[in-house]
Amino acid sequence: MKEGAQDTYGQYLEKQIAEVLRMYENEGLNTNQAFNTIGNMESITLPNPPCLRMIDSRVKDNKLHFSVYFRSWDLWAGYPSNFATFQRLKELISG
């Protein structure tokens, strides 16, 4: 983690994304369990808890449905990097 940073989304998502990919590949697309959470029990006590809180992906009618939830969002600083990352993640999931 970068010095001075309180958290990064990657520290929460790295293993979860790998598990989502494993689920879709090995167990099929018909699951509602491909849900990633960001943060932990201690996150609420941080001065600046993670803004991104969850990523939910589902495949229905042979289409990837991808939903994200932010508790707060910085349009100017967050939009470009977050949406580029989400697009790359959707491409990774849809293979």
C-alpha positions as CSV (number, residue, x, y, z in Angstrom):
1,M,0.0,0.0,0.0
2,K,1.2,3.5,-0.8
3,E,2.7,5.3,2.2
4,G,0.0,7.5,3.8
5,A,-2.8,5.7,2.0
6,Q,-5.5,4.3,4.3
7,D,-6.7,1.6,1.9
8,T,-6.7,0.7,-1.7
9,Y,-9.5,-1.1,-3.6
10,G,-7.0,-3.6,-4.8
11,Q,-6.2,-4.9,-1.4
12,Y,-9.9,-5.9,-1.0
13,L,-10.5,-7.0,-4.6
14,E,-7.5,-9.0,-5.7
15,K,-8.6,-12.4,-4.3
16,Q,-12.3,-11.7,-4.8
17,I,-11.9,-11.0,-8.5
18,A,-9.9,-14.2,-8.9
19,E,-12.7,-16.1,-7.2
20,V,-15.4,-14.5,-9.5
21,L,-13.4,-15.6,-12.5
22,R,-13.0,-19.1,-11.1
23,M,-16.8,-19.3,-10.4
24,Y,-17.8,-18.3,-13.9
25,E,-15.2,-20.6,-15.5
26,N,-15.7,-23.7,-13.3
27,E,-19.3,-23.4,-12.0
28,G,-21.0,-21.7,-14.9
29,L,-22.6,-18.4,-15.5
30,N,-25.8,-19.0,-13.5
31,T,-24.7,-17.6,-10.2
32,N,-25.7,-14.7,-8.0
33,Q,-22.7,-15.1,-5.8
34,A,-20.2,-13.2,-7.9
35,F,-20.3,-10.2,-5.5
36,N,-17.3,-8.3,-4.4
37,T,-17.2,-6.2,-1.2
38,I,-14.8,-3.4,-0.5
39,G,-13.8,-2.7,3.1
40,N,-13.8,-4.6,6.3
41,M,-15.2,-4.2,9.8
42,E,-12.5,-1.6,10.6
43,S,-13.1,0.5,7.5
44,I,-15.9,2.4,9.2
45,T,-13.4,3.8,11.7
46,L,-11.1,5.2,9.0
47,P,-11.1,9.0,8.6
48,N,-11.8,8.3,4.9
49,P,-13.4,4.9,4.4
50,P,-13.4,3.4,0.9
51,C,-15.8,5.2,-1.5
52,L,-16.4,2.2,-3.7
53,R,-18.3,-0.3,-1.6
54,M,-19.4,-3.2,-3.9
55,I,-19.2,-4.6,-7.3
56,D,-21.9,-7.1,-8.4
57,S,-21.6,-9.0,-11.7
58,R,-24.2,-11.4,-13.1
59,V,-24.6,-13.1,-16.5
60,K,-28.2,-13.1,-17.6
61,D,-29.5,-13.8,-21.1
62,N,-25.9,-14.2,-22.2
63,K,-25.1,-10.6,-21.2
64,L,-22.8,-9.4,-18.4
65,H,-24.6,-7.2,-15.9
66,F,-22.2,-5.1,-13.9
67,S,-23.3,-2.9,-11.0
68,V,-21.2,-0.8,-8.6
69,Y,-22.2,1.1,-5.5
70,F,-20.3,4.1,-4.1
71,R,-21.0,5.6,-0.7
72,S,-19.4,8.8,-2.1
73,W,-17.9,9.7,-5.4
74,D,-15.5,12.3,-6.7
75,L,-16.6,13.0,-10.3
76,W,-13.5,14.9,-11.2
77,A,-10.8,12.7,-9.7
78,G,-12.6,9.4,-9.5
79,Y,-14.5,9.1,-12.8
80,P,-11.7,8.6,-15.3
81,S,-9.7,6.1,-13.3
82,N,-12.7,4.2,-11.8
83,F,-14.5,3.8,-15.1
84,A,-11.4,2.8,-17.0
85,T,-10.8,0.2,-14.4
86,F,-14.4,-1.0,-14.4
87,Q,-14.3,-1.4,-18.2
88,R,-11.1,-3.4,-18.0
89,L,-12.6,-5.6,-15.3
90,K,-15.8,-6.2,-17.4
91,E,-13.6,-7.2,-20.3
92,L,-11.6,-9.6,-18.1
93,I,-14.8,-11.2,-16.7
94,S,-16.5,-11.5,-20.1
95,G,-13.3,-13.0,-21.5
